[in-house]
Each structure stands twice: as C-alpha cells, then as structure tokens.
Amino acid sequence: MTASPQIAAPQRSLFRRFSDPEAMALAIGDINAGASPSPLGQAGRQFEGTLARATIGGLNVGAGRFAQGIPQAANIPGVHTFMFATEPAVVRRVSGRKLHGRHIFHFRPNARTVTSSPQDMPWAFGIITVPFDLMAEQGRGLWATQPEVPLDEDRMFVAPAREMEALVGLMGDVSGVIQQTPWVIDEPRPAKALSGALMDSLLACLSQGLVKPDRAAIGRHRQIVARFERALEERPEDMLSLSGICAAIGVAQRTLNLACLEFLGEGPVRYARNRRLDLVRAELLASDPADSPVTTSAMRYGFWELGRFAQAYRLRFGERPSETLRRNMH
C-alpha cells in the first residue's frame, strides 16, 4: 500500500505562526526570492503573525497577517510583485502611497521599498510575484494600455469591486489549501488549476482597473533619494551631518527627511551612518588583523567617538568590530 500524500508536507508550501517579526520577515522574503525584507523598528511584546506561502505553477504567492503592522524595508528583485489588502479596514503605506481597499500595489522591480502601518493597526495582505516572461506571455497588451506609467516605476492599480473581491476570496482559498491540504500544491493538475485561476483573477483586476496617478511630490522625492544615495556612494566622508547632506544635494532638511522616510524607511542621518558602518565592516572583513586596527577604519569613515561607534556597530551587526576583524585570523 502506498503512503497517503498527507504524511509529509511539501517543501514548496508553508504555513507558520510567528511571535518574532524578524523570523516572519525572512519567511515573507521566501515568497519573493532575494527580497530580504527586514523590520525597521521594534515590535510590541505581543507581536503575532501568520503566513501561508507557496510556489504554484510559476507563481510565488503568500497570504499573511500581522497583529500589528510593523514597518519593513525590502529590496524587490527582478520580478513583477503585486501586493494588496485582504481585509477591508486595514491600511498600509508603501513608499509614500496608501494601500487599502481595492488598491493593488505593483512594486518597482530592483528597488528598495518601505512599508508601514498606522500605529497599532493590523495588516492583512496577499502577495503574488510573477516572472517577467510569464507576465509578458499572459498579460500581453496590459502594459501597452497604460503608456503613461513606465515599467521602471511603482504603480497603484484600483481594481473593480467584483474582480477585487474575487481575487481576495481566491487568496483565502489558496491559504486554506496551504494550511489544511498542503500536499495538493505538489499535485500537477490542482496546482496548475490554482495558478491559472490566480493569474486570471489578477489580470482581470489589472486590465479592468485604473492606474491611480501619483502625487507630483512622490516623483520628486524619489529623485531626491536617488541624488542622496549617489552622494553616499561618491563621498560618504561628507555625509556626516544633516546640514552637510542637505548642502551636498541641494535640498531643504524637511523635504529630505520626508523623502527618506518614504523611500528608505529612516531619516537621512541614520541611513548615512548605517551605510558608513557597512563600509567599515566591509573593510574589516577584507583586512589583515595585524596591520589594520579598528580605529583606523572607524575614523576613515567619520566615526570619531569610538565608544559610540562600537555600540552602533554591535547593534547593527551583532558583534564587536574587533570580532569582525579577528575572523581573518582563521
């Protein structure tokens, strides 16, 4: 007698409950290989989350819920990624836009994205990622109907009510399959039917919906952040104070703060400091411990108060700078 397929859950699907936001962020990242989302703040003591995810017929899908919508940042890899709310009352802010109701957010590929929620509000969501070639084949003509929105930018679609209700309901069905009968995901015919239904439902929402135009400020803010990041790449040693940063890129402090919070998830001074910490770490990892004292690397990137530097380094990387340097001794 052959064993029942329910005995072993497949590797292509997962359902888990979480009490740690970092663990849940990693699991969300598995929906979209290479996304690497990470929390930007501390969750409350009672954080709870659930996530059902699966790979189905070329699609990566996930449905989850945070008891409290913690802020996160992620670098979205080269696929089409769509996110939407699955409960009517929840709201999420995604890179300067509000995502709720019948909205479907299409992430800009290969770009950092920041998400957050109003304080104490939960977040319930669906995510579908579609490879470029699959979207080109099945969504033929869709992008041509929206020439005013370039492919290399975020988009916010507003789907018709009936089509959106169908997509949310279908995501609930998929979540139920993942929780209750996960072996179905590995069966070719049911998996093909599920992926086909999801793709059809998503395309109906996009093709019959409208693209919500962006506020002009969003485009300006993205350009400001791009200038800021170029300055950090070219001369990180000059990015030591807010006034210095603003002078280097020619923008007012309030505008720069708002743009960075929208697109980077943190203020410009903190983001610049973290980038400089990353540079110190890279230098320590590549250095000879006998010839490269930590002090030299720290001061090279503008860290003059060594006690504060060591504390910030340990908070960011979970180890002391000297421990990083000693790795090269082995």
N, C-alpha and C positions, 0 to 999 in steps of 0.2 A: 504493500500500500504506500502510495506517495504521501509525503507530508503536506499538510494544509499550508497554503501560501501565507496564512496569517501568522505563522510561527515566528518568522523573522521579518522585522521591518526593513524596507529597502533603504539604501544609502541615499537615494535621490529625493527623499522627503523627510521632514522632521516636524514634530510638534513639541514645544517645550514651554514650561513656565519659568519665569525669571524673577529673582529678587535683586539682581545685580545689573545696573544699567550698562556696564561695560560688556558683560557677557552677552546681553541682548543685542548690543550694537554689533558685536562680532557675528552673531547669528544673522542679523539683518544684512551684514556685508556679504554673507554667503549667498544671498539671493542674487546679488549682482557682483560677481567675482571681480575683485580689485577695487571695490568701492571704499572699503576700510572706514566705515563711519566710526566716530568716537564722540562720547559725551563732552560737552563744553562746560559743564557745571556739576555740582553735587546734587544728587537726588535726595529726596527726603528719606527718613528712616523706613517708611512703609512702601517703598517702591515695589510695584508688582507689574509684570508684563507677561504677555503670551505671544507666541509667534508660531504660525504654521507656514512652512515654505516647501516648495517642490520644484523640480525640473520636469517639465511636461512638454514633450514634443517640440523642443527647441526654445520654449519659453521658460523663463525663471519667474516664479510667482511667489508672493508672500502676502499673508494677511495677519495683522497683529494689533495689539492694543497696549498702550502704556496707561497705567493708573494715573500717572502724572506725566505730562508731555515735556520731558527733559530736552534741552537744546542739544543739537548734534551738528557736527560738520562731517562732510564726506566728499571724497574726490570721485566723481562719477566716471567710470571707464567708457570705452568706445562702443556703446550700445544705446538703443532708444530705451529710456527709462520713463515710465509713467506712474504717478502716484496720485491717490485720491482718498477722500474721507469715506469711511463706511458707516458712520453714524451721523445723523442729521445735525446735531447740535455742536459737534466739535469743530475747532478751527486750528489750523497750523499756519505759521508764517514761514514761507520758503523764499529765501533770497529777496526779501523786500515785497513779496506778494502774499495775499491771504488766500489760503487753500481751504475750501469748505464747500458743503452742499454739492452742487453739480459740477464743480470745477475738477479738471484733470490737469495736473502739472506735468509738463514734458521737460525733463531736465536737459540742460545744455550738456552734450557729451564732452568728456575730458575736461571738466571744470569743477572747481570746488563749490559746494553748495552748503548752505547753512539753514537749518530748520529750528523753529522754536514754537512754543505754545504760550498762551496767556497763563498767568500763574494759577496753579492748582487745577488746570483744565486737563482732562484725559485726552488721549489721542488714539483714534482707531483708524486703521489705514489698510489700503491694498496697494501692492506694488507689482507691476508687470514689466519685465525687461524683454526686449525683442531685438535679436541681432539685426544689423543693418541689412544683410542680404534678404532675410525673411520679410522685413518691412518693405524693402524695395519690390519684392515679388508680390506680396499680398496686399500692400497698401498702395499699389500703383495708381498714380494720379492724385493721391491725397495731398501730398506736399505742393503739387502744382496748383492746387486750388487756393493756396494761401501764399502767394508770392511776396506779400509784404512782410512776412515773417521769415527771416533767414534760417537755414538749417543749423547754423552755429550759434543759436541763441535759445534761451529758455522760452517756453510758450505756456500760456494758460488757456486751455480749452474750456468752454462752457457747454456741457452736453445737454441734449433734450432730456426732459424729466423721465420719460418712459425708458429711453435707452440707458440712462444712468442707473435707474432702478434695476434694470435687468443685469447690468454689469456688477453692481454691488451684490445682488442676490446670487449671481453665479460665483463670485468670490467667496461668499458664505458657503455655498455648496462644496467648492474645492477645499475650503478649510475643514469642512466636516469630513470629507473623504480622507484628508491627511490625518485627522485625529482618530477616526474610527476604523477605516479600512485602508491603511496606507499601502498595502500590497497592490491595490488597484493601479497605483501610479506606475508600477513596473509591467503591467499588462498592456501590450501594444495597442489593442483596439480601444479599450476605455481611455487610455492616455491620449490617443490621437483624437478621440471624440471630445475630451475635455479641452485640449489645447485648441482645437478648431473652434469650439464654442466660445472660448475666451477671446481668441483673436477676432472672430466675427463680431462679438459684443463690443470689444474695444474699438474696432474700426468703425462700427456704427456710431458710437459716441463721438469719435473724432470727425468723421466725414459729415455727419449731420449737425454737429455743433458749430459754435462760433469761436474764433480766437479772440480772447479778451485783450484789447490793446494795452500796452504798458504805459504807466506814467512816464513822462519825459525824464523825470528825475532818476528813474531806475537805470536808464541807459547812461546818463551822466555819471551816476555813482559807480557803475561797473567800469567805466573808463578811468575814473579816479583811482579805483583799486588796482587796475592794471598798471597805471603810472607808479603807484606806490610800490607794487611788487617789483617792477623794473628797477626802481631806485634801490630797493633792498638787495637786488642781485648785483647791481653795478657798484654800489658804495655802501655796504652795510655799516661801515665805521661812522658814517654821517647820520645814521638813523638812531640817535641816542636820546632825543627829547622830542616832545610833541611839536614844539616850535620849530626845531630843526627839520623835522619831517615835513611840516607844512610849507616851510620855505623851499625845501628841495623840490617839491612837486607843485607848488603854486596854488594852494587851496586853503580855505578857511578851516580852523580847527573843528568847528561844529559840523561842517559838511563832511570832513574826513572821518570824524568819529561815526557819523550816521552811515556812511558808505561802508566802512569797515565792519560795523556791527551787522549790516545787511548781508554782506558777501563773504566775510571772513569769520563772523561769529564772536569777535573780540575787538577791543579797541586797538588803534594803531601802535601805541607804545608797547602794549603787551605782546602783540603779534610780532613786532620788530624784535623785541627781546627774545622771544622764543625762536625766531629764525637765527639770531646770533648764537643762542645756546646750541642750536642744531649744528652750526658751523664749528663751534668749539668741539662738540662731540666728534664730528667727522675728523677733525684734525687730531684729536687724542687717539682715535681708533687707528689712524694711519701713522702715528709717531713712534719713535724709539723711546721707551721709558727712560733710558739713561741720558738722553740728550734733549728731552722736551718737557720741562717742568710745567705743571698745570698753570702756574701763574702767568707764564709767557703766553699761553694760548688764550687764557681769560682776558688778559689786558689787550691782546691783539684785536679783540672784538668788543672792546669798550667796557669790560667789567672791571671796574677799579676797586669796588668794595668786595673783597674776596669772600668774606663771610656770607654776605647776601647772595653772591654768585653761587657758592657751594650749596646753599639752601635751595635756591631756584633750580639748580641743576638736578639735585636729588629729587625734588618734587616732579620734575619733568621726566626724568629717565629712570627713577627708582634705584639709583646708585650714586656714590660719590664720584667726583671727577677722577680722583686717584685710582679708584677701582676700574674705571674705564681704561685708563692708561695702562694699568697692570695687566690687562688682557693680552697685550702684545708680548709679555714675558713668557707666555706658554706656547 
